[in-house]
Amino acid sequence: MTVNESLRAIAGFFVLLSVALGYWVHPGFYLFSAFVGLNLLQSAFTGWCPMMAILRAIGVPE
């Protein structure tokens, strides 16, 4: 998997996880979904995403 594919997989997993936790544990977990969405939105405009920097640092291929 490349950095972009890994990023999409991680973002999708985080959204699904936070929605499930918000439903079954506490509604406050929905805020994590909002955080992921805002992060994706800002990366669309700035071209920089913290998770991409982490993935590159651990050696995920471009």
PDB file of N, H, CA, C and O in Angstrom:
ATOM      1  N   MET A   1       0.844  -1.193   0.000  1.00  0.00           N
ATOM      2  CA  MET A   1       0.000   0.000   0.000  1.00  0.00           C
ATOM      3  C   MET A   1       0.880   1.244   0.000  1.00  0.00           C
ATOM      4  O   MET A   1       1.925   1.294   0.649  1.00  0.00           O
ATOM      5  N   THR A   2       0.431   2.232  -0.738  1.00  0.00           N
ATOM      6  H   THR A   2      -0.418   2.192  -1.266  1.00  0.00           H
ATOM      7  CA  THR A   2       1.149   3.501  -0.772  1.00  0.00           C
ATOM      8  C   THR A   2       0.659   4.405   0.366  1.00  0.00           C
ATOM      9  O   THR A   2      -0.263   4.056   1.103  1.00  0.00           O
ATOM     10  N   VAL A   3       1.293   5.564   0.488  1.00  0.00           N
ATOM     11  H   VAL A   3       2.042   5.848  -0.110  1.00  0.00           H
ATOM     12  CA  VAL A   3       0.899   6.523   1.523  1.00  0.00           C
ATOM     13  C   VAL A   3      -0.555   6.951   1.334  1.00  0.00           C
ATOM     14  O   VAL A   3      -1.315   7.000   2.301  1.00  0.00           O
ATOM     15  N   ASN A   4      -0.950   7.265   0.089  1.00  0.00           N
ATOM     16  H   ASN A   4      -0.333   7.226  -0.697  1.00  0.00           H
ATOM     17  CA  ASN A   4      -2.329   7.712  -0.153  1.00  0.00           C
ATOM     18  C   ASN A   4      -3.348   6.626   0.160  1.00  0.00           C
ATOM     19  O   ASN A   4      -4.380   6.905   0.771  1.00  0.00           O
ATOM     20  N   GLU A   5      -3.073   5.403  -0.247  1.00  0.00           N
ATOM     21  H   GLU A   5      -2.234   5.176  -0.743  1.00  0.00           H
ATOM     22  CA  GLU A   5      -3.997   4.304   0.046  1.00  0.00           C
ATOM     23  C   GLU A   5      -4.075   4.050   1.542  1.00  0.00           C
ATOM     24  O   GLU A   5      -5.157   3.814   2.079  1.00  0.00           O
ATOM     25  N   SER A   6      -2.928   4.098   2.219  1.00  0.00           N
ATOM     26  H   SER A   6      -2.049   4.290   1.783  1.00  0.00           H
ATOM     27  CA  SER A   6      -2.907   3.898   3.662  1.00  0.00           C
ATOM     28  C   SER A   6      -3.678   4.998   4.377  1.00  0.00           C
ATOM     29  O   SER A   6      -4.409   4.733   5.331  1.00  0.00           O
ATOM     30  N   LEU A   7      -3.513   6.223   3.916  1.00  0.00           N
ATOM     31  H   LEU A   7      -2.919   6.437   3.140  1.00  0.00           H
ATOM     32  CA  LEU A   7      -4.227   7.345   4.523  1.00  0.00           C
ATOM     33  C   LEU A   7      -5.737   7.171   4.403  1.00  0.00           C
ATOM     34  O   LEU A   7      -6.467   7.385   5.371  1.00  0.00           O
ATOM     35  N   ARG A   8      -6.201   6.788   3.231  1.00  0.00           N
ATOM     36  H   ARG A   8      -5.608   6.614   2.445  1.00  0.00           H
ATOM     37  CA  ARG A   8      -7.649   6.575   3.031  1.00  0.00           C
ATOM     38  C   ARG A   8      -8.169   5.450   3.914  1.00  0.00           C
ATOM     39  O   ARG A   8      -9.255   5.550   4.485  1.00  0.00           O
ATOM     40  N   ALA A   9      -7.389   4.379   4.024  1.00  0.00           N
ATOM     41  H   ALA A   9      -6.507   4.297   3.560  1.00  0.00           H
ATOM     42  CA  ALA A   9      -7.803   3.245   4.857  1.00  0.00           C
ATOM     43  C   ALA A   9      -7.866   3.645   6.327  1.00  0.00           C
ATOM     44  O   ALA A   9      -8.814   3.289   7.028  1.00  0.00           O
ATOM     45  N   ILE A  10      -6.871   4.376   6.792  1.00  0.00           N
ATOM     46  H   ILE A  10      -6.101   4.665   6.222  1.00  0.00           H
ATOM     47  CA  ILE A  10      -6.845   4.803   8.192  1.00  0.00           C
ATOM     48  C   ILE A  10      -7.984   5.770   8.483  1.00  0.00           C
ATOM     49  O   ILE A  10      -8.658   5.639   9.505  1.00  0.00           O
ATOM     50  N   ALA A  11      -8.207   6.738   7.600  1.00  0.00           N
ATOM     51  H   ALA A  11      -7.659   6.845   6.771  1.00  0.00           H
ATOM     52  CA  ALA A  11      -9.292   7.706   7.806  1.00  0.00           C
ATOM     53  C   ALA A  11     -10.646   6.996   7.834  1.00  0.00           C
ATOM     54  O   ALA A  11     -11.480   7.280   8.694  1.00  0.00           O
ATOM     55  N   GLY A  12     -10.861   6.084   6.904  1.00  0.00           N
ATOM     56  H   GLY A  12     -10.184   5.854   6.205  1.00  0.00           H
ATOM     57  CA  GLY A  12     -12.118   5.336   6.892  1.00  0.00           C
ATOM     58  C   GLY A  12     -12.304   4.508   8.148  1.00  0.00           C
ATOM     59  O   GLY A  12     -13.402   4.452   8.702  1.00  0.00           O
ATOM     60  N   PHE A  13     -11.233   3.863   8.601  1.00  0.00           N
ATOM     61  H   PHE A  13     -10.341   3.908   8.150  1.00  0.00           H
ATOM     62  CA  PHE A  13     -11.300   3.070   9.833  1.00  0.00           C
ATOM     63  C   PHE A  13     -11.619   3.955  11.027  1.00  0.00           C
ATOM     64  O   PHE A  13     -12.463   3.602  11.851  1.00  0.00           O
ATOM     65  N   PHE A  14     -10.944   5.118  11.132  1.00  0.00           N
ATOM     66  H   PHE A  14     -10.259   5.405  10.462  1.00  0.00           H
ATOM     67  CA  PHE A  14     -11.193   6.018  12.256  1.00  0.00           C
ATOM     68  C   PHE A  14     -12.629   6.524  12.265  1.00  0.00           C
ATOM     69  O   PHE A  14     -13.241   6.621  13.328  1.00  0.00           O
ATOM     70  N   VAL A  15     -13.169   6.845  11.105  1.00  0.00           N
ATOM     71  H   VAL A  15     -12.671   6.766  10.241  1.00  0.00           H
ATOM     72  CA  VAL A  15     -14.551   7.328  11.048  1.00  0.00           C
ATOM     73  C   VAL A  15     -15.519   6.228  11.473  1.00  0.00           C
ATOM     74  O   VAL A  15     -16.411   6.463  12.289  1.00  0.00           O
ATOM     75  N   LEU A  16     -15.343   5.033  10.921  1.00  0.00           N
ATOM     76  H   LEU A  16     -14.619   4.842  10.259  1.00  0.00           H
ATOM     77  CA  LEU A  16     -16.228   3.926  11.302  1.00  0.00           C
ATOM     78  C   LEU A  16     -16.115   3.589  12.785  1.00  0.00           C
ATOM     79  O   LEU A  16     -17.123   3.339  13.447  1.00  0.00           O
ATOM     80  N   LEU A  17     -14.890   3.583  13.306  1.00  0.00           N
ATOM     81  H   LEU A  17     -14.072   3.787  12.768  1.00  0.00           H
ATOM     82  CA  LEU A  17     -14.682   3.290  14.720  1.00  0.00           C
ATOM     83  C   LEU A  17     -15.334   4.343  15.606  1.00  0.00           C
ATOM     84  O   LEU A  17     -16.000   4.003  16.584  1.00  0.00           O
ATOM     85  N   SER A  18     -15.150   5.613  15.274  1.00  0.00           N
ATOM     86  H   SER A  18     -14.609   5.890  14.480  1.00  0.00           H
ATOM     87  CA  SER A  18     -15.707   6.658  16.126  1.00  0.00           C
ATOM     88  C   SER A  18     -17.233   6.703  16.057  1.00  0.00           C
ATOM     89  O   SER A  18     -17.886   7.028  17.049  1.00  0.00           O
ATOM     90  N   VAL A  19     -17.803   6.382  14.902  1.00  0.00           N
ATOM     91  H   VAL A  19     -17.273   6.118  14.096  1.00  0.00           H
ATOM     92  CA  VAL A  19     -19.262   6.319  14.811  1.00  0.00           C
ATOM     93  C   VAL A  19     -19.790   5.156  15.653  1.00  0.00           C
ATOM     94  O   VAL A  19     -20.791   5.301  16.355  1.00  0.00           O
ATOM     95  N   ALA A  20     -19.126   4.014  15.585  1.00  0.00           N
ATOM     96  H   ALA A  20     -18.313   3.896  15.014  1.00  0.00           H
ATOM     97  CA  ALA A  20     -19.546   2.865  16.397  1.00  0.00           C
ATOM     98  C   ALA A  20     -19.410   3.169  17.885  1.00  0.00           C
ATOM     99  O   ALA A  20     -20.303   2.850  18.670  1.00  0.00           O
ATOM    100  N   LEU A  21     -18.299   3.782  18.273  1.00  0.00           N
ATOM    101  H   LEU A  21     -17.573   4.041  17.636  1.00  0.00           H
ATOM    102  CA  LEU A  21     -18.113   4.132  19.687  1.00  0.00           C
ATOM    103  C   LEU A  21     -19.115   5.192  20.129  1.00  0.00           C
ATOM    104  O   LEU A  21     -19.593   5.165  21.264  1.00  0.00           O
ATOM    105  N   GLY A  22     -19.430   6.119  19.242  1.00  0.00           N
ATOM    106  H   GLY A  22     -19.042   6.142  18.320  1.00  0.00           H
ATOM    107  CA  GLY A  22     -20.436   7.128  19.568  1.00  0.00           C
ATOM    108  C   GLY A  22     -21.808   6.523  19.768  1.00  0.00           C
ATOM    109  O   GLY A  22     -22.585   6.989  20.600  1.00  0.00           O
ATOM    110  N   TYR A  23     -22.100   5.507  19.021  1.00  0.00           N
ATOM    111  H   TYR A  23     -21.468   5.128  18.344  1.00  0.00           H
ATOM    112  CA  TYR A  23     -23.411   4.852  19.129  1.00  0.00           C
ATOM    113  C   TYR A  23     -23.487   3.966  20.369  1.00  0.00           C
ATOM    114  O   TYR A  23     -24.466   4.016  21.113  1.00  0.00           O
ATOM    115  N   TRP A  24     -22.442   3.150  20.593  1.00  0.00           N
ATOM    116  H   TRP A  24     -21.646   3.110  19.989  1.00  0.00           H
ATOM    117  CA  TRP A  24     -22.502   2.156  21.661  1.00  0.00           C
ATOM    118  C   TRP A  24     -21.891   2.588  22.987  1.00  0.00           C
ATOM    119  O   TRP A  24     -22.230   2.017  24.023  1.00  0.00           O
ATOM    120  N   VAL A  25     -21.006   3.571  22.989  1.00  0.00           N
ATOM    121  H   VAL A  25     -20.730   4.035  22.147  1.00  0.00           H
ATOM    122  CA  VAL A  25     -20.328   3.930  24.232  1.00  0.00           C
ATOM    123  C   VAL A  25     -20.754   5.308  24.731  1.00  0.00           C
ATOM    124  O   VAL A  25     -21.351   5.434  25.800  1.00  0.00           O
ATOM    125  N   HIS A  26     -20.439   6.343  23.941  1.00  0.00           N
ATOM    126  H   HIS A  26     -19.954   6.241  23.073  1.00  0.00           H
ATOM    127  CA  HIS A  26     -20.754   7.709  24.373  1.00  0.00           C
ATOM    128  C   HIS A  26     -20.801   8.619  23.146  1.00  0.00           C
ATOM    129  O   HIS A  26     -19.934   8.529  22.277  1.00  0.00           O
ATOM    130  N   PRO A  27     -21.798   9.487  23.069  1.00  0.00           N
ATOM    131  CA  PRO A  27     -21.921  10.373  21.903  1.00  0.00           C
ATOM    132  C   PRO A  27     -20.721  11.304  21.692  1.00  0.00           C
ATOM    133  O   PRO A  27     -20.544  11.836  20.597  1.00  0.00           O
ATOM    134  N   GLY A  28     -19.912  11.504  22.705  1.00  0.00           N
ATOM    135  H   GLY A  28     -20.056  11.072  23.595  1.00  0.00           H
ATOM    136  CA  GLY A  28     -18.738  12.357  22.569  1.00  0.00           C
ATOM    137  C   GLY A  28     -17.750  11.843  21.535  1.00  0.00           C
ATOM    138  O   GLY A  28     -16.943  12.614  21.015  1.00  0.00           O
ATOM    139  N   PHE A  29     -17.801  10.553  21.230  1.00  0.00           N
ATOM    140  H   PHE A  29     -18.457   9.927  21.652  1.00  0.00           H
ATOM    141  CA  PHE A  29     -16.902   9.994  20.225  1.00  0.00           C
ATOM    142  C   PHE A  29     -17.212  10.514  18.823  1.00  0.00           C
ATOM    143  O   PHE A  29     -16.371  10.405  17.931  1.00  0.00           O
ATOM    144  N   TYR A  30     -18.394  11.071  18.614  1.00  0.00           N
ATOM    145  H   TYR A  30     -19.078  11.159  19.339  1.00  0.00           H
ATOM    146  CA  TYR A  30     -18.712  11.656  17.311  1.00  0.00           C
ATOM    147  C   TYR A  30     -17.792  12.843  16.999  1.00  0.00           C
ATOM    148  O   TYR A  30     -17.567  13.169  15.834  1.00  0.00           O
ATOM    149  N   LEU A  31     -17.275  13.471  18.024  1.00  0.00           N
ATOM    150  H   LEU A  31     -17.458  13.206  18.971  1.00  0.00           H
ATOM    151  CA  LEU A  31     -16.348  14.582  17.812  1.00  0.00           C
ATOM    152  C   LEU A  31     -15.069  14.117  17.115  1.00  0.00           C
ATOM    153  O   LEU A  31     -14.445  14.881  16.378  1.00  0.00           O
ATOM    154  N   PHE A  32     -14.685  12.868  17.350  1.00  0.00           N
ATOM    155  H   PHE A  32     -15.191  12.247  17.949  1.00  0.00           H
ATOM    156  CA  PHE A  32     -13.503  12.343  16.670  1.00  0.00           C
ATOM    157  C   PHE A  32     -13.765  12.226  15.170  1.00  0.00           C
ATOM    158  O   PHE A  32     -12.867  12.478  14.367  1.00  0.00           O
ATOM    159  N   SER A  33     -14.978  11.849  14.785  1.00  0.00           N
ATOM    160  H   SER A  33     -15.707  11.644  15.438  1.00  0.00           H
ATOM    161  CA  SER A  33     -15.341  11.826  13.370  1.00  0.00           C
ATOM    162  C   SER A  33     -15.232  13.223  12.772  1.00  0.00           C
ATOM    163  O   SER A  33     -14.734  13.387  11.658  1.00  0.00           O
ATOM    164  N   ALA A  34     -15.690  14.216  13.499  1.00  0.00           N
ATOM    165  H   ALA A  34     -16.094  14.083  14.404  1.00  0.00           H
ATOM    166  CA  ALA A  34     -15.591  15.602  13.027  1.00  0.00           C
ATOM    167  C   ALA A  34     -14.129  16.018  12.889  1.00  0.00           C
ATOM    168  O   ALA A  34     -13.774  16.713  11.937  1.00  0.00           O
ATOM    169  N   PHE A  35     -13.281  15.604  13.821  1.00  0.00           N
ATOM    170  H   PHE A  35     -13.569  15.040  14.595  1.00  0.00           H
ATOM    171  CA  PHE A  35     -11.857  15.919  13.756  1.00  0.00           C
ATOM    172  C   PHE A  35     -11.217  15.313  12.511  1.00  0.00           C
ATOM    173  O   PHE A  35     -10.442  15.977  11.822  1.00  0.00           O
ATOM    174  N   VAL A  36     -11.538  14.063  12.225  1.00  0.00           N
ATOM    175  H   VAL A  36     -12.167  13.523  12.784  1.00  0.00           H
ATOM    176  CA  VAL A  36     -10.992  13.408  11.039  1.00  0.00           C
ATOM    177  C   VAL A  36     -11.466  14.139   9.781  1.00  0.00           C
ATOM    178  O   VAL A  36     -10.672  14.387   8.873  1.00  0.00           O
ATOM    179  N   GLY A  37     -12.735  14.480   9.725  1.00  0.00           N
ATOM    180  H   GLY A  37     -13.380  14.279  10.463  1.00  0.00           H
ATOM    181  CA  GLY A  37     -13.276  15.193   8.568  1.00  0.00           C
ATOM    182  C   GLY A  37     -12.635  16.561   8.377  1.00  0.00           C
ATOM    183  O   GLY A  37     -12.307  16.943   7.254  1.00  0.00           O
ATOM    184  N   LEU A  38     -12.456  17.293   9.461  1.00  0.00           N
ATOM    185  H   LEU A  38     -12.723  16.982  10.374  1.00  0.00           H
ATOM    186  CA  LEU A  38     -11.812  18.604   9.364  1.00  0.00           C
ATOM    187  C   LEU A  38     -10.359  18.473   8.920  1.00  0.00           C
ATOM    188  O   LEU A  38      -9.863  19.298   8.152  1.00  0.00           O
ATOM    189  N   ASN A  39      -9.686  17.448   9.398  1.00  0.00           N
ATOM    190  H   ASN A  39     -10.089  16.778  10.022  1.00  0.00           H
ATOM    191  CA  ASN A  39      -8.303  17.215   9.005  1.00  0.00           C
ATOM    192  C   ASN A  39      -8.209  16.899   7.517  1.00  0.00           C
ATOM    193  O   ASN A  39      -7.311  17.393   6.834  1.00  0.00           O
ATOM    194  N   LEU A  40      -9.125  16.082   7.012  1.00  0.00           N
ATOM    195  H   LEU A  40      -9.854  15.681   7.567  1.00  0.00           H
ATOM    196  CA  LEU A  40      -9.141  15.781   5.579  1.00  0.00           C
ATOM    197  C   LEU A  40      -9.438  17.032   4.756  1.00  0.00           C
ATOM    198  O   LEU A  40      -8.853  17.236   3.693  1.00  0.00           O
ATOM    199  N   LEU A  41     -10.340  17.859   5.248  1.00  0.00           N
ATOM    200  H   LEU A  41     -10.815  17.693   6.112  1.00  0.00           H
ATOM    201  CA  LEU A  41     -10.687  19.090   4.543  1.00  0.00           C
ATOM    202  C   LEU A  41      -9.506  20.058   4.487  1.00  0.00           C
ATOM    203  O   LEU A  41      -9.213  20.622   3.432  1.00  0.00           O
ATOM    204  N   GLN A  42      -8.833  20.250   5.611  1.00  0.00           N
ATOM    205  H   GLN A  42      -9.070  19.792   6.468  1.00  0.00           H
ATOM    206  CA  GLN A  42      -7.697  21.166   5.599  1.00  0.00           C
ATOM    207  C   GLN A  42      -6.566  20.628   4.742  1.00  0.00           C
ATOM    208  O   GLN A  42      -5.841  21.410   4.126  1.00  0.00           O
ATOM    209  N   SER A  43      -6.395  19.314   4.685  1.00  0.00           N
ATOM    210  H   SER A  43      -6.984  18.679   5.184  1.00  0.00           H
ATOM    211  CA  SER A  43      -5.322  18.760   3.856  1.00  0.00           C
ATOM    212  C   SER A  43      -5.628  18.939   2.368  1.00  0.00           C
ATOM    213  O   SER A  43      -4.709  19.011   1.552  1.00  0.00           O
ATOM    214  N   ALA A  44      -6.897  19.010   2.014  1.00  0.00           N
ATOM    215  H   ALA A  44      -7.644  18.952   2.676  1.00  0.00           H
ATOM    216  CA  ALA A  44      -7.257  19.251   0.616  1.00  0.00           C
ATOM    217  C   ALA A  44      -6.824  20.644   0.170  1.00  0.00           C
ATOM    218  O   ALA A  44      -6.481  20.848  -0.994  1.00  0.00           O
ATOM    219  N   PHE A  45      -6.841  21.599   1.095  1.00  0.00           N
ATOM    220  H   PHE A  45      -7.120  21.434   2.041  1.00  0.00           H
ATOM    221  CA  PHE A  45      -6.467  22.973   0.755  1.00  0.00           C
ATOM    222  C   PHE A  45      -4.984  23.256   0.949  1.00  0.00           C
ATOM    223  O   PHE A  45      -4.395  24.030   0.195  1.00  0.00           O
ATOM    224  N   THR A  46      -4.375  22.630   1.960  1.00  0.00           N
ATOM    225  H   THR A  46      -4.854  22.001   2.572  1.00  0.00           H
ATOM    226  CA  THR A  46      -2.976  22.937   2.268  1.00  0.00           C
ATOM    227  C   THR A  46      -2.004  21.946   1.653  1.00  0.00           C
ATOM    228  O   THR A  46      -0.834  22.272   1.453  1.00  0.00           O
ATOM    229  N   GLY A  47      -2.476  20.727   1.347  1.00  0.00           N
ATOM    230  H   GLY A  47      -3.426  20.462   1.509  1.00  0.00           H
ATOM    231  CA  GLY A  47      -1.584  19.697   0.818  1.00  0.00           C
ATOM    232  C   GLY A  47      -0.761  19.010   1.889  1.00  0.00           C
ATOM    233  O   GLY A  47       0.118  18.207   1.573  1.00  0.00           O
ATOM    234  N   TRP A  48      -1.030  19.313   3.153  1.00  0.00           N
ATOM    235  H   TRP A  48      -1.744  19.965   3.410  1.00  0.00           H
ATOM    236  CA  TRP A  48      -0.283  18.710   4.257  1.00  0.00           C
ATOM    237  C   TRP A  48      -1.235  17.994   5.201  1.00  0.00           C
ATOM    238  O   TRP A  48      -2.276  18.531   5.580  1.00  0.00           O
ATOM    239  N   CYS A  49      -0.867  16.784   5.573  1.00  0.00           N
ATOM    240  H   CYS A  49      -0.022  16.348   5.265  1.00  0.00           H
ATOM    241  CA  CYS A  49      -1.679  15.994   6.495  1.00  0.00           C
ATOM    242  C   CYS A  49      -0.737  15.365   7.525  1.00  0.00           C
ATOM    243  O   CYS A  49       0.257  14.746   7.144  1.00  0.00           O
ATOM    244  N   PRO A  50      -1.026  15.508   8.809  1.00  0.00           N
ATOM    245  CA  PRO A  50      -0.154  14.932   9.834  1.00  0.00           C
ATOM    246  C   PRO A  50       0.019  13.418   9.687  1.00  0.00           C
ATOM    247  O   PRO A  50       1.115  12.899   9.899  1.00  0.00           O
ATOM    248  N   MET A  51      -1.043  12.714   9.332  1.00  0.00           N
ATOM    249  H   MET A  51      -1.934  13.136   9.160  1.00  0.00           H
ATOM    250  CA  MET A  51      -0.943  11.262   9.199  1.00  0.00           C
ATOM    251  C   MET A  51      -0.018  10.878   8.051  1.00  0.00           C
ATOM    252  O   MET A  51       0.685   9.872   8.140  1.00  0.00           O
ATOM    253  N   MET A  52      -0.005  11.651   6.986  1.00  0.00           N
ATOM    254  H   MET A  52      -0.575  12.469   6.913  1.00  0.00           H
ATOM    255  CA  MET A  52       0.907  11.362   5.876  1.00  0.00           C
ATOM    256  C   MET A  52       2.359  11.515   6.323  1.00  0.00           C
ATOM    257  O   MET A  52       3.220  10.736   5.913  1.00  0.00           O
ATOM    258  N   ALA A  53       2.633  12.511   7.158  1.00  0.00           N
ATOM    259  H   ALA A  53       1.933  13.143   7.491  1.00  0.00           H
ATOM    260  CA  ALA A  53       3.985  12.689   7.682  1.00  0.00           C
ATOM    261  C   ALA A  53       4.386  11.493   8.546  1.00  0.00           C
ATOM    262  O   ALA A  53       5.530  11.041   8.499  1.00  0.00           O
ATOM    263  N   ILE A  54       3.446  10.990   9.328  1.00  0.00           N
ATOM    264  H   ILE A  54       2.517  11.358   9.366  1.00  0.00           H
ATOM    265  CA  ILE A  54       3.717   9.824  10.173  1.00  0.00           C
ATOM    266  C   ILE A  54       3.966   8.595   9.312  1.00  0.00           C
ATOM    267  O   ILE A  54       4.904   7.838   9.561  1.00  0.00           O
ATOM    268  N   LEU A  55       3.125   8.394   8.295  1.00  0.00           N
ATOM    269  H   LEU A  55       2.363   9.009   8.092  1.00  0.00           H
ATOM    270  CA  LEU A  55       3.281   7.239   7.434  1.00  0.00           C
ATOM    271  C   LEU A  55       4.618   7.266   6.694  1.00  0.00           C
ATOM    272  O   LEU A  55       5.274   6.233   6.565  1.00  0.00           O
ATOM    273  N   ARG A  56       5.020   8.427   6.214  1.00  0.00           N
ATOM    274  H   ARG A  56       4.486   9.267   6.319  1.00  0.00           H
ATOM    275  CA  ARG A  56       6.322   8.553   5.550  1.00  0.00           C
ATOM    276  C   ARG A  56       7.462   8.269   6.516  1.00  0.00           C
ATOM    277  O   ARG A  56       8.451   7.632   6.153  1.00  0.00           O
ATOM    278  N   ALA A  57       7.317   8.752   7.765  1.00  0.00           N
ATOM    279  H   ALA A  57       6.513   9.270   8.059  1.00  0.00           H
ATOM    280  CA  ALA A  57       8.370   8.553   8.763  1.00  0.00           C
ATOM    281  C   ALA A  57       8.568   7.084   9.116  1.00  0.00           C
ATOM    282  O   ALA A  57       9.679   6.665   9.441  1.00  0.00           O
ATOM    283  N   ILE A  58       7.484   6.296   9.053  1.00  0.00           N
ATOM    284  H   ILE A  58       6.582   6.637   8.789  1.00  0.00           H
ATOM    285  CA  ILE A  58       7.629   4.880   9.387  1.00  0.00           C
ATOM    286  C   ILE A  58       7.972   4.034   8.161  1.00  0.00           C
ATOM    287  O   ILE A  58       8.091   2.813   8.256  1.00  0.00           O
ATOM    288  N   GLY A  59       8.131   4.693   7.008  1.00  0.00           N
ATOM    289  H   GLY A  59       8.034   5.685   6.931  1.00  0.00           H
ATOM    290  CA  GLY A  59       8.640   4.000   5.840  1.00  0.00           C
ATOM    291  C   GLY A  59       7.624   3.446   4.869  1.00  0.00           C
ATOM    292  O   GLY A  59       7.957   2.560   4.083  1.00  0.00           O
ATOM    293  N   VAL A  60       6.392   3.936   4.893  1.00  0.00           N
ATOM    294  H   VAL A  60       6.122   4.656   5.531  1.00  0.00           H
ATOM    295  CA  VAL A  60       5.403   3.500   3.914  1.00  0.00           C
ATOM    296  C   VAL A  60       5.790   4.088   2.556  1.00  0.00           C
ATOM    297  O   VAL A  60       6.060   5.285   2.462  1.00  0.00           O
ATOM    298  N   PRO A  61       5.821   3.271   1.512  1.00  0.00           N
ATOM    299  CA  PRO A  61       6.266   3.774   0.211  1.00  0.00           C
ATOM    300  C   PRO A  61       5.311   4.797  -0.389  1.00  0.00           C
ATOM    301  O   PRO A  61       4.103   4.765  -0.154  1.00  0.00           O
ATOM    302  N   GLU A  62       5.887   5.703  -1.169  1.00  0.00           N
ATOM    303  H   GLU A  62       6.868   5.729  -1.360  1.00  0.00           H
ATOM    304  CA  GLU A  62       5.099   6.728  -1.847  1.00  0.00           C
ATOM    305  C   GLU A  62       4.313   6.063  -2.955  1.00  0.00           C
ATOM    306  O   GLU A  62       3.569   6.732  -3.672  1.00  0.00           O
TER     307      GLU A  62
END
